[in-house]
Amino acid sequence: MKNPGIPLLILTTLILILVTIFASLGLAFSWVFYLTVLGQATLVFAVYKVLTDDYQTEKTFKDWYEDRPEPHDD
């Protein structure tokens, strides 16, 4: 993947899904609590990595969306 933050976001999603599963199964509070704290820390770190990534593009807002071509003035 181009952006190193994306795998971190996938990991964060999996951790927070595990929190939901563990809480619904009635696992010990300490496991759910520490997994929640780990998930939140991972989320903050992933957002930081995505926002500070050195990503350059040639696109501008004038390019708009690539899936919707601009109408031609013929």
Long-range contacts (C-beta under 8 A, 24 or more apart in sequence): 2-55, 3-50, 3-53, 3-55, 4-49, 4-53, 5-46, 5-47, 5-49, 5-50, 5-53, 6-50, 8-42, 8-45, 8-46, 8-49, 8-50, 9-46, 9-50, 11-42, 11-46, 12-39, 12-42, 12-43, 12-46, 15-39, 15-42, 16-43
